[in-house]
Amino acid sequence: MRRATISIAFTGRSRAERLAVTEKAKARSHRRGGSRWTRSDEQLFQDHVERLAFERRTEIAVLARKLQRQERAITGMRRTLGDDAGNAAA
């Protein structure tokens, strides 16, 4: 369940970050090694993440259910074959 959710969350977060960065012009100066990411940038980013997650909620739910089924199938196969078979395959 975590892999698909993480993958979708990562792409959603990447997209949200792009939206947040491009929506606000970065004309501020910064020290070497310092971040130009402000609190308002973070809030804008979080707003985009929430909106994108809401828009994709059905797709995320479908993928989460699919991943749960796959994990149950893997667990069943490991029980059938024994724990050593799962370790040998990995």
Summary of the structure (lengths in Angstrom):
residues: 90
radius of gyration: 20.0
end to end distance: 18.3
largest distance: 61.4
contacts: 198
relative contact order: 0.14
helix: 79%
strand: 0%
